[in-house]
Amino acid sequence: MSRKTIDAGILLHFVTADHPQHSPCCRDLFERVRNGDETVFLPETALCDAVRALSTVHRWPADRVAAFAGDLLALGGIRMQR
């Protein structure tokens, strides 16, 4: 069974809700991951890129970025190694 690979763009559309079409699709994907209906592969570089963008471009404070990353990694359907 193949597993979807997600990138920083998917993470950012999900968490910032910045795109009228892509953000709802990303939200739906993460809802399936949260419910255990889907498993996705998250490369370390994608997480690092999203953290950097949230910190610099979106100017999120460090505690908010850390909470997002921690919540994301706590999802049972997130895999970081193949």
N, CA, C and O atoms as a CHARMM CRD file, in Angstrom:
* protein
*
  328
    1    1 MET  N      0.83900  -1.17800   0.00000 PROA 1      0.00000
    2    1 MET  CA     0.00000   0.00000   0.00000 PROA 1      0.00000
    3    1 MET  C      0.88200   1.23900   0.00000 PROA 1      0.00000
    4    1 MET  O      1.76600   1.37500   0.84600 PROA 1      0.00000
    5    2 SER  N      0.64900   2.13200  -0.93300 PROA 2      0.00000
    6    2 SER  CA     1.46300   3.34300  -0.98800 PROA 2      0.00000
    7    2 SER  C      0.93600   4.36200   0.01600 PROA 2      0.00000
    8    2 SER  O     -0.24700   4.38600   0.35700 PROA 2      0.00000
    9    3 ARG  N      1.83000   5.17500   0.46000 PROA 3      0.00000
   10    3 ARG  CA     1.51900   6.18700   1.45800 PROA 3      0.00000
   11    3 ARG  C      1.76800   7.54700   0.83400 PROA 3      0.00000
   12    3 ARG  O      2.76500   7.73500   0.13700 PROA 3      0.00000
   13    4 LYS  N      0.87800   8.49300   1.07300 PROA 4      0.00000
   14    4 LYS  CA     1.05600   9.85000   0.57100 PROA 4      0.00000
   15    4 LYS  C      2.21900  10.50800   1.28800 PROA 4      0.00000
   16    4 LYS  O      2.42400  10.32300   2.48800 PROA 4      0.00000
   17    5 THR  N      2.97100  11.27700   0.52600 PROA 5      0.00000
   18    5 THR  CA     4.02700  12.10000   1.10400 PROA 5      0.00000
   19    5 THR  C      3.53200  13.53400   1.12200 PROA 5      0.00000
   20    5 THR  O      3.03400  14.04100   0.11600 PROA 5      0.00000
   21    6 ILE  N      3.66900  14.18000   2.26000 PROA 6      0.00000
   22    6 ILE  CA     3.23200  15.56700   2.35400 PROA 6      0.00000
   23    6 ILE  C      4.44500  16.47800   2.41200 PROA 6      0.00000
   24    6 ILE  O      5.51800  16.08100   2.86700 PROA 6      0.00000
   25    7 ASP  N      4.26100  17.69700   1.94600 PROA 7      0.00000
   26    7 ASP  CA     5.35800  18.65300   1.93300 PROA 7      0.00000
   27    7 ASP  C      4.99800  19.86200   2.79100 PROA 7      0.00000
   28    7 ASP  O      3.92000  19.92500   3.38100 PROA 7      0.00000
   29    8 ALA  N      5.92100  20.81600   2.84800 PROA 8      0.00000
   30    8 ALA  CA     5.70800  22.00200   3.67900 PROA 8      0.00000
   31    8 ALA  C      4.49100  22.79000   3.21900 PROA 8      0.00000
   32    8 ALA  O      3.78400  23.36700   4.04400 PROA 8      0.00000
   33    9 GLY  N      4.23800  22.82400   1.92500 PROA 9      0.00000
   34    9 GLY  CA     3.07600  23.55800   1.41300 PROA 9      0.00000
   35    9 GLY  C      1.77900  23.01200   1.96700 PROA 9      0.00000
   36    9 GLY  O      0.88400  23.77500   2.33100 PROA 9      0.00000
   37   10 ILE  N      1.67100  21.70200   2.03400 PROA 10     0.00000
   38   10 ILE  CA     0.46000  21.08400   2.59000 PROA 10     0.00000
   39   10 ILE  C      0.32200  21.45300   4.05900 PROA 10     0.00000
   40   10 ILE  O     -0.76700  21.80800   4.51000 PROA 10     0.00000
   41   11 LEU  N      1.40400  21.37300   4.80000 PROA 11     0.00000
   42   11 LEU  CA     1.36200  21.75400   6.21300 PROA 11     0.00000
   43   11 LEU  C      0.93500  23.20500   6.38500 PROA 11     0.00000
   44   11 LEU  O      0.10500  23.52500   7.23600 PROA 11     0.00000
   45   12 LEU  N      1.51100  24.07500   5.56900 PROA 12     0.00000
   46   12 LEU  CA     1.21700  25.50100   5.70100 PROA 12     0.00000
   47   12 LEU  C     -0.21400  25.83500   5.28400 PROA 12     0.00000
   48   12 LEU  O     -0.86800  26.64500   5.93900 PROA 12     0.00000
   49   13 HSD  N     -0.70800  25.22900   4.21100 PROA 13     0.00000
   50   13 HSD  CA    -2.10500  25.45900   3.82800 PROA 13     0.00000
   51   13 HSD  C     -3.04600  24.96900   4.92000 PROA 13     0.00000
   52   13 HSD  O     -4.07500  25.59200   5.18400 PROA 13     0.00000
   53   14 PHE  N     -2.69800  23.86600   5.54600 PROA 14     0.00000
   54   14 PHE  CA    -3.51600  23.31900   6.61700 PROA 14     0.00000
   55   14 PHE  C     -3.57300  24.26600   7.81000 PROA 14     0.00000
   56   14 PHE  O     -4.65500  24.59900   8.29400 PROA 14     0.00000
   57   15 VAL  N     -2.42400  24.69200   8.27600 PROA 15     0.00000
   58   15 VAL  CA    -2.36700  25.43300   9.53600 PROA 15     0.00000
   59   15 VAL  C     -2.70100  26.92300   9.37700 PROA 15     0.00000
   60   15 VAL  O     -3.17000  27.54700  10.32800 PROA 15     0.00000
   61   16 THR  N     -2.46900  27.49800   8.20100 PROA 16     0.00000
   62   16 THR  CA    -2.74200  28.93200   8.02300 PROA 16     0.00000
   63   16 THR  C     -4.07500  29.19600   7.33600 PROA 16     0.00000
   64   16 THR  O     -4.56500  30.32500   7.36200 PROA 16     0.00000
   65   17 ALA  N     -4.67300  28.17200   6.71800 PROA 17     0.00000
   66   17 ALA  CA    -5.94700  28.33600   6.00000 PROA 17     0.00000
   67   17 ALA  C     -5.86900  29.52800   5.04700 PROA 17     0.00000
   68   17 ALA  O     -6.75200  30.38500   5.02900 PROA 17     0.00000
   69   18 ASP  N     -4.79700  29.56600   4.25500 PROA 18     0.00000
   70   18 ASP  CA    -4.51500  30.72300   3.40700 PROA 18     0.00000
   71   18 ASP  C     -4.96300  30.58000   1.95300 PROA 18     0.00000
   72   18 ASP  O     -4.78100  31.50600   1.16300 PROA 18     0.00000
   73   19 HSD  N     -5.53800  29.45100   1.59200 PROA 19     0.00000
   74   19 HSD  CA    -5.91000  29.23300   0.19700 PROA 19     0.00000
   75   19 HSD  C     -7.33700  28.69600   0.12500 PROA 19     0.00000
   76   19 HSD  O     -7.67100  27.73600   0.82000 PROA 19     0.00000
   77   20 PRO  N     -8.18000  29.30300  -0.70700 PROA 20     0.00000
   78   20 PRO  CA    -9.59500  28.91100  -0.71700 PROA 20     0.00000
   79   20 PRO  C     -9.87100  27.48100  -1.17700 PROA 20     0.00000
   80   20 PRO  O    -10.85400  26.88200  -0.73900 PROA 20     0.00000
   81   21 GLN  N     -9.03200  26.91700  -2.04700 PROA 21     0.00000
   82   21 GLN  CA    -9.24600  25.53500  -2.49200 PROA 21     0.00000
   83   21 GLN  C     -8.33000  24.54300  -1.77800 PROA 21     0.00000
   84   21 GLN  O     -8.77400  23.48000  -1.34600 PROA 21     0.00000
   85   22 HSD  N     -7.07300  24.89000  -1.65900 PROA 22     0.00000
   86   22 HSD  CA    -6.09900  23.93900  -1.10500 PROA 22     0.00000
   87   22 HSD  C     -6.25900  23.73900   0.39600 PROA 22     0.00000
   88   22 HSD  O     -6.14400  22.61500   0.88500 PROA 22     0.00000
   89   23 SER  N     -6.52100  24.80500   1.12500 PROA 23     0.00000
   90   23 SER  CA    -6.61700  24.68400   2.58600 PROA 23     0.00000
   91   23 SER  C     -7.71200  23.71600   3.03000 PROA 23     0.00000
   92   23 SER  O     -7.45400  22.89300   3.90800 PROA 23     0.00000
   93   24 PRO  N     -8.92800  23.77300   2.46300 PROA 24     0.00000
   94   24 PRO  CA    -9.93700  22.78800   2.87100 PROA 24     0.00000
   95   24 PRO  C     -9.52700  21.34800   2.55100 PROA 24     0.00000
   96   24 PRO  O     -9.83000  20.43800   3.32300 PROA 24     0.00000
   97   25 CYS  N     -8.85100  21.13400   1.43700 PROA 25     0.00000
   98   25 CYS  CA    -8.38000  19.78400   1.09700 PROA 25     0.00000
   99   25 CYS  C     -7.34300  19.31000   2.10600 PROA 25     0.00000
  100   25 CYS  O     -7.35700  18.14900   2.51700 PROA 25     0.00000
  101   26 CYS  N     -6.44800  20.20000   2.50300 PROA 26     0.00000
  102   26 CYS  CA    -5.43300  19.85500   3.49900 PROA 26     0.00000
  103   26 CYS  C     -6.07700  19.58100   4.85400 PROA 26     0.00000
  104   26 CYS  O     -5.67900  18.65500   5.56200 PROA 26     0.00000
  105   27 ARG  N     -7.06700  20.38500   5.20900 PROA 27     0.00000
  106   27 ARG  CA    -7.78800  20.16900   6.46700 PROA 27     0.00000
  107   27 ARG  C     -8.45800  18.79400   6.46000 PROA 27     0.00000
  108   27 ARG  O     -8.42200  18.07300   7.45700 PROA 27     0.00000
  109   28 ASP  N     -9.07700  18.43600   5.31500 PROA 28     0.00000
  110   28 ASP  CA    -9.72900  17.13000   5.19600 PROA 28     0.00000
  111   28 ASP  C     -8.70800  15.99300   5.32100 PROA 28     0.00000
  112   28 ASP  O     -8.97000  14.98700   5.98000 PROA 28     0.00000
  113   29 LEU  N     -7.54700  16.16400   4.68500 PROA 29     0.00000
  114   29 LEU  CA    -6.49600  15.15700   4.78100 PROA 29     0.00000
  115   29 LEU  C     -6.09000  14.94200   6.23500 PROA 29     0.00000
  116   29 LEU  O     -6.00800  13.80400   6.69600 PROA 29     0.00000
  117   30 PHE  N     -5.83500  16.03100   6.95800 PROA 30     0.00000
  118   30 PHE  CA    -5.39300  15.89100   8.33900 PROA 30     0.00000
  119   30 PHE  C     -6.50800  15.38600   9.25200 PROA 30     0.00000
  120   30 PHE  O     -6.22900  14.78200  10.28700 PROA 30     0.00000
  121   31 GLU  N     -7.73400  15.61900   8.89000 PROA 31     0.00000
  122   31 GLU  CA    -8.84500  15.04100   9.65000 PROA 31     0.00000
  123   31 GLU  C     -8.83800  13.51600   9.49300 PROA 31     0.00000
  124   31 GLU  O     -9.06800  12.78600  10.45700 PROA 31     0.00000
  125   32 ARG  N     -8.57200  13.04400   8.26900 PROA 32     0.00000
  126   32 ARG  CA    -8.47700  11.59400   8.04600 PROA 32     0.00000
  127   32 ARG  C     -7.28300  11.00300   8.79400 PROA 32     0.00000
  128   32 ARG  O     -7.37100   9.90400   9.34200 PROA 32     0.00000
  129   33 VAL  N     -6.17400  11.73200   8.81500 PROA 33     0.00000
  130   33 VAL  CA    -4.99100  11.28200   9.56200 PROA 33     0.00000
  131   33 VAL  C     -5.31200  11.23500  11.05100 PROA 33     0.00000
  132   33 VAL  O     -4.98100  10.26500  11.73300 PROA 33     0.00000
  133   34 ARG  N     -5.95200  12.27400  11.54900 PROA 34     0.00000
  134   34 ARG  CA    -6.30900  12.34300  12.96900 PROA 34     0.00000
  135   34 ARG  C     -7.24700  11.20200  13.35900 PROA 34     0.00000
  136   34 ARG  O     -7.12800  10.64100  14.44800 PROA 34     0.00000
  137   35 ASN  N     -8.17300  10.86300  12.47500 PROA 35     0.00000
  138   35 ASN  CA    -9.14800   9.80300  12.75400 PROA 35     0.00000
  139   35 ASN  C     -8.57900   8.40400  12.55800 PROA 35     0.00000
  140   35 ASN  O     -9.24300   7.42000  12.88500 PROA 35     0.00000
  141   36 GLY  N     -7.36100   8.29800  12.02800 PROA 36     0.00000
  142   36 GLY  CA    -6.76600   6.99300  11.79100 PROA 36     0.00000
  143   36 GLY  C     -7.17700   6.36100  10.47000 PROA 36     0.00000
  144   36 GLY  O     -6.90300   5.18500  10.23000 PROA 36     0.00000
  145   37 ASP  N     -7.83700   7.14300   9.60700 PROA 37     0.00000
  146   37 ASP  CA    -8.27700   6.62400   8.31600 PROA 37     0.00000
  147   37 ASP  C     -7.18500   6.68600   7.25100 PROA 37     0.00000
  148   37 ASP  O     -7.30700   6.06200   6.19700 PROA 37     0.00000
  149   38 GLU  N     -6.12800   7.43000   7.52100 PROA 38     0.00000
  150   38 GLU  CA    -5.05900   7.58800   6.53200 PROA 38     0.00000
  151   38 GLU  C     -3.73700   7.77800   7.26300 PROA 38     0.00000
  152   38 GLU  O     -3.68300   8.34600   8.35400 PROA 38     0.00000
  153   39 THR  N     -2.67400   7.28900   6.63200 PROA 39     0.00000
  154   39 THR  CA    -1.31700   7.47300   7.13200 PROA 39     0.00000
  155   39 THR  C     -0.52600   8.20700   6.06200 PROA 39     0.00000
  156   39 THR  O     -0.63200   7.89200   4.87700 PROA 39     0.00000
  157   40 VAL  N      0.27000   9.19100   6.48300 PROA 40     0.00000
  158   40 VAL  CA     1.07300   9.96700   5.53200 PROA 40     0.00000
  159   40 VAL  C      2.53200   9.96800   5.97300 PROA 40     0.00000
  160   40 VAL  O      2.84900   9.81500   7.15300 PROA 40     0.00000
  161   41 PHE  N      3.39700  10.14400   4.99700 PROA 41     0.00000
  162   41 PHE  CA     4.82900  10.25800   5.24400 PROA 41     0.00000
  163   41 PHE  C      5.19200  11.73500   5.27300 PROA 41     0.00000
  164   41 PHE  O      4.86300  12.47400   4.34500 PROA 41     0.00000
  165   42 LEU  N      5.86400  12.16700   6.32300 PROA 42     0.00000
  166   42 LEU  CA     6.30900  13.54900   6.49000 PROA 42     0.00000
  167   42 LEU  C      7.83000  13.57600   6.51100 PROA 42     0.00000
  168   42 LEU  O      8.43700  13.20500   7.51600 PROA 42     0.00000
  169   43 PRO  N      8.46000  14.01100   5.41700 PROA 43     0.00000
  170   43 PRO  CA     9.92600  14.12000   5.42400 PROA 43     0.00000
  171   43 PRO  C     10.38400  15.16700   6.44100 PROA 43     0.00000
  172   43 PRO  O      9.70800  16.17300   6.65300 PROA 43     0.00000
  173   44 GLU  N     11.51900  14.92500   7.05500 PROA 44     0.00000
  174   44 GLU  CA    12.05900  15.88100   8.02400 PROA 44     0.00000
  175   44 GLU  C     12.22200  17.25900   7.40600 PROA 44     0.00000
  176   44 GLU  O     11.96800  18.26700   8.06400 PROA 44     0.00000
  177   45 THR  N     12.64100  17.31200   6.15700 PROA 45     0.00000
  178   45 THR  CA    12.85200  18.60700   5.50800 PROA 45     0.00000
  179   45 THR  C     11.54600  19.38500   5.37400 PROA 45     0.00000
  180   45 THR  O     11.54700  20.61200   5.47100 PROA 45     0.00000
  181   46 ALA  N     10.44000  18.69000   5.15400 PROA 46     0.00000
  182   46 ALA  CA     9.14700  19.37100   5.04000 PROA 46     0.00000
  183   46 ALA  C      8.76700  19.99900   6.37500 PROA 46     0.00000
  184   46 ALA  O      8.29600  21.13500   6.41700 PROA 46     0.00000
  185   47 LEU  N      8.96900  19.26600   7.46000 PROA 47     0.00000
  186   47 LEU  CA     8.66600  19.81400   8.77600 PROA 47     0.00000
  187   47 LEU  C      9.56900  21.00700   9.07000 PROA 47     0.00000
  188   47 LEU  O      9.10000  22.02900   9.57100 PROA 47     0.00000
  189   48 CYS  N     10.84800  20.88800   8.76600 PROA 48     0.00000
  190   48 CYS  CA    11.78900  21.99500   8.99700 PROA 48     0.00000
  191   48 CYS  C     11.41500  23.22200   8.17800 PROA 48     0.00000
  192   48 CYS  O     11.46000  24.34100   8.68700 PROA 48     0.00000
  193   49 ASP  N     11.04900  23.02600   6.92400 PROA 49     0.00000
  194   49 ASP  CA    10.64600  24.14400   6.06600 PROA 49     0.00000
  195   49 ASP  C      9.38400  24.82300   6.59700 PROA 49     0.00000
  196   49 ASP  O      9.28700  26.05000   6.58500 PROA 49     0.00000
  197   50 ALA  N      8.43200  24.04000   7.05500 PROA 50     0.00000
  198   50 ALA  CA     7.19500  24.61700   7.59900 PROA 50     0.00000
  199   50 ALA  C      7.48500  25.39300   8.88400 PROA 50     0.00000
  200   50 ALA  O      6.95400  26.48700   9.07800 PROA 50     0.00000
  201   51 VAL  N      8.31300  24.84400   9.75300 PROA 51     0.00000
  202   51 VAL  CA     8.67800  25.53700  10.99000 PROA 51     0.00000
  203   51 VAL  C      9.36400  26.85900  10.66900 PROA 51     0.00000
  204   51 VAL  O      9.06700  27.88500  11.28000 PROA 51     0.00000
  205   52 ARG  N     10.27700  26.82900   9.71300 PROA 52     0.00000
  206   52 ARG  CA    10.97600  28.06000   9.32200 PROA 52     0.00000
  207   52 ARG  C      9.99700  29.09800   8.78300 PROA 52     0.00000
  208   52 ARG  O     10.06500  30.27100   9.15200 PROA 52     0.00000
  209   53 ALA  N      9.08500  28.66700   7.90600 PROA 53     0.00000
  210   53 ALA  CA     8.11600  29.60100   7.32300 PROA 53     0.00000
  211   53 ALA  C      7.17800  30.17700   8.38200 PROA 53     0.00000
  212   53 ALA  O      6.86800  31.36800   8.36000 PROA 53     0.00000
  213   54 LEU  N      6.73200  29.34100   9.29600 PROA 54     0.00000
  214   54 LEU  CA     5.84500  29.84400  10.35200 PROA 54     0.00000
  215   54 LEU  C      6.57500  30.84900  11.24100 PROA 54     0.00000
  216   54 LEU  O      5.98700  31.83100  11.69400 PROA 54     0.00000
  217   55 SER  N      7.84900  30.59700  11.48400 PROA 55     0.00000
  218   55 SER  CA     8.64600  31.48500  12.34200 PROA 55     0.00000
  219   55 SER  C      8.99800  32.79400  11.66200 PROA 55     0.00000
  220   55 SER  O      8.94200  33.85500  12.28300 PROA 55     0.00000
  221   56 THR  N      9.36100  32.72500  10.38900 PROA 56     0.00000
  222   56 THR  CA     9.88000  33.92200   9.71300 PROA 56     0.00000
  223   56 THR  C      8.82400  34.64300   8.88300 PROA 56     0.00000
  224   56 THR  O      8.59000  35.83600   9.07600 PROA 56     0.00000
  225   57 VAL  N      8.20100  33.94200   7.98100 PROA 57     0.00000
  226   57 VAL  CA     7.22400  34.57600   7.08400 PROA 57     0.00000
  227   57 VAL  C      5.94700  34.93800   7.83700 PROA 57     0.00000
  228   57 VAL  O      5.44200  36.05500   7.72300 PROA 57     0.00000
  229   58 HSD  N      5.43700  33.98800   8.60000 PROA 58     0.00000
  230   58 HSD  CA     4.17000  34.20300   9.30700 PROA 58     0.00000
  231   58 HSD  C      4.37000  34.81600  10.69700 PROA 58     0.00000
  232   58 HSD  O      3.40800  35.22200  11.35000 PROA 58     0.00000
  233   59 ARG  N      5.62200  34.87800  11.13600 PROA 59     0.00000
  234   59 ARG  CA     6.00500  35.51700  12.40600 PROA 59     0.00000
  235   59 ARG  C      5.26800  34.95200  13.62700 PROA 59     0.00000
  236   59 ARG  O      4.85800  35.68000  14.53100 PROA 59     0.00000
  237   60 TRP  N      5.12000  33.62600  13.61100 PROA 60     0.00000
  238   60 TRP  CA     4.53300  32.97200  14.78000 PROA 60     0.00000
  239   60 TRP  C      5.56600  32.96200  15.89200 PROA 60     0.00000
  240   60 TRP  O      6.75400  32.78300  15.62400 PROA 60     0.00000
  241   61 PRO  N      5.14100  33.14900  17.13400 PROA 61     0.00000
  242   61 PRO  CA     6.09300  33.01800  18.24700 PROA 61     0.00000
  243   61 PRO  C      6.53700  31.55800  18.40400 PROA 61     0.00000
  244   61 PRO  O      5.83700  30.63100  17.99900 PROA 61     0.00000
  245   62 ALA  N      7.69500  31.38800  18.99200 PROA 62     0.00000
  246   62 ALA  CA     8.29500  30.05600  19.10700 PROA 62     0.00000
  247   62 ALA  C      7.38700  29.06400  19.82600 PROA 62     0.00000
  248   62 ALA  O      7.34000  27.89400  19.44500 PROA 62     0.00000
  249   63 ASP  N      6.67000  29.50000  20.84700 PROA 63     0.00000
  250   63 ASP  CA     5.81300  28.55700  21.57100 PROA 63     0.00000
  251   63 ASP  C      4.64600  28.08100  20.71700 PROA 63     0.00000
  252   63 ASP  O      4.20800  26.93900  20.84900 PROA 63     0.00000
  253   64 ARG  N      4.14300  28.94000  19.85000 PROA 64     0.00000
  254   64 ARG  CA     3.05500  28.53000  18.95200 PROA 64     0.00000
  255   64 ARG  C      3.56700  27.54500  17.90100 PROA 64     0.00000
  256   64 ARG  O      2.89700  26.55900  17.59600 PROA 64     0.00000
  257   65 VAL  N      4.74500  27.80800  17.35100 PROA 65     0.00000
  258   65 VAL  CA     5.35500  26.89700  16.36800 PROA 65     0.00000
  259   65 VAL  C      5.62100  25.54200  17.02300 PROA 65     0.00000
  260   65 VAL  O      5.33500  24.49800  16.43700 PROA 65     0.00000
  261   66 ALA  N      6.16300  25.56200  18.22600 PROA 66     0.00000
  262   66 ALA  CA     6.46400  24.31600  18.93300 PROA 66     0.00000
  263   66 ALA  C      5.18700  23.52400  19.21400 PROA 66     0.00000
  264   66 ALA  O      5.17400  22.29900  19.09100 PROA 66     0.00000
  265   67 ALA  N      4.11700  24.22300  19.59100 PROA 67     0.00000
  266   67 ALA  CA     2.84700  23.53500  19.85700 PROA 67     0.00000
  267   67 ALA  C      2.30800  22.89500  18.58100 PROA 67     0.00000
  268   67 ALA  O      1.82100  21.76500  18.61000 PROA 67     0.00000
  269   68 PHE  N      2.39300  23.61200  17.46700 PROA 68     0.00000
  270   68 PHE  CA     1.94400  23.05800  16.18900 PROA 68     0.00000
  271   68 PHE  C      2.74600  21.80300  15.84500 PROA 68     0.00000
  272   68 PHE  O      2.17000  20.76500  15.52100 PROA 68     0.00000
  273   69 ALA  N      4.07300  21.90000  15.91600 PROA 69     0.00000
  274   69 ALA  CA     4.92200  20.75700  15.57200 PROA 69     0.00000
  275   69 ALA  C      4.65500  19.57500  16.50200 PROA 69     0.00000
  276   69 ALA  O      4.57800  18.43300  16.04900 PROA 69     0.00000
  277   70 GLY  N      4.51500  19.84100  17.78000 PROA 70     0.00000
  278   70 GLY  CA     4.24800  18.77000  18.72800 PROA 70     0.00000
  279   70 GLY  C      2.91200  18.08800  18.48200 PROA 70     0.00000
  280   70 GLY  O      2.81300  16.86100  18.51500 PROA 70     0.00000
  281   71 ASP  N      1.88100  18.89700  18.23400 PROA 71     0.00000
  282   71 ASP  CA     0.55800  18.33400  17.93800 PROA 71     0.00000
  283   71 ASP  C      0.58500  17.50500  16.65500 PROA 71     0.00000
  284   71 ASP  O     -0.02700  16.44000  16.57600 PROA 71     0.00000
  285   72 LEU  N      1.30200  18.01000  15.65800 PROA 72     0.00000
  286   72 LEU  CA     1.41400  17.30600  14.38600 PROA 72     0.00000
  287   72 LEU  C      2.08300  15.94700  14.57300 PROA 72     0.00000
  288   72 LEU  O      1.59400  14.93000  14.08300 PROA 72     0.00000
  289   73 LEU  N      3.19800  15.94400  15.28100 PROA 73     0.00000
  290   73 LEU  CA     3.95700  14.70700  15.46600 PROA 73     0.00000
  291   73 LEU  C      3.24100  13.71100  16.37200 PROA 73     0.00000
  292   73 LEU  O      3.54500  12.51900  16.34700 PROA 73     0.00000
  293   74 ALA  N      2.30600  14.18900  17.15900 PROA 74     0.00000
  294   74 ALA  CA     1.54600  13.30300  18.03900 PROA 74     0.00000
  295   74 ALA  C      0.45300  12.53900  17.29600 PROA 74     0.00000
  296   74 ALA  O     -0.09700  11.57600  17.82900 PROA 74     0.00000
  297   75 LEU  N      0.13600  12.95800  16.07500 PROA 75     0.00000
  298   75 LEU  CA    -0.88300  12.25100  15.30400 PROA 75     0.00000
  299   75 LEU  C     -0.37900  10.85600  14.93900 PROA 75     0.00000
  300   75 LEU  O      0.73500  10.69700  14.43900 PROA 75     0.00000
  301   76 GLY  N     -1.18900   9.87900  15.18900 PROA 76     0.00000
  302   76 GLY  CA    -0.79300   8.49700  14.92800 PROA 76     0.00000
  303   76 GLY  C     -0.54300   8.18200  13.46700 PROA 76     0.00000
  304   76 GLY  O      0.18200   7.23700  13.15800 PROA 76     0.00000
  305   77 GLY  N     -1.12400   8.94900  12.56600 PROA 77     0.00000
  306   77 GLY  CA    -0.99100   8.67400  11.14200 PROA 77     0.00000
  307   77 GLY  C      0.16100   9.37800  10.46800 PROA 77     0.00000
  308   77 GLY  O      0.28500   9.31500   9.24500 PROA 77     0.00000
  309   78 ILE  N      1.00700  10.04800  11.22900 PROA 78     0.00000
  310   78 ILE  CA     2.17600  10.72400  10.68200 PROA 78     0.00000
  311   78 ILE  C      3.36900   9.78600  10.81000 PROA 78     0.00000
  312   78 ILE  O      3.67000   9.31500  11.90600 PROA 78     0.00000
  313   79 ARG  N      4.03500   9.51700   9.72500 PROA 79     0.00000
  314   79 ARG  CA     5.25500   8.70700   9.71800 PROA 79     0.00000
  315   79 ARG  C      6.40200   9.55000   9.18300 PROA 79     0.00000
  316   79 ARG  O      6.24700  10.25700   8.18800 PROA 79     0.00000
  317   80 MET  N      7.53600   9.47800   9.83300 PROA 80     0.00000
  318   80 MET  CA     8.68100  10.24100   9.38000 PROA 80     0.00000
  319   80 MET  C      9.78800   9.36600   8.83100 PROA 80     0.00000
  320   80 MET  O     10.80400   9.87800   8.36000 PROA 80     0.00000
  321   81 GLN  N      9.61300   8.05800   8.88300 PROA 81     0.00000
  322   81 GLN  CA    10.57700   7.14200   8.28400 PROA 81     0.00000
  323   81 GLN  C      9.81700   6.12700   7.46200 PROA 81     0.00000
  324   81 GLN  O      8.72900   5.68900   7.83600 PROA 81     0.00000
  325   82 ARG  N     10.40000   5.76200   6.34400 PROA 82     0.00000
  326   82 ARG  CA     9.75900   4.76600   5.46200 PROA 82     0.00000
  327   82 ARG  C     10.14200   3.38200   5.88200 PROA 82     0.00000
  328   82 ARG  O      9.70700   2.40800   5.26700 PROA 82     0.00000
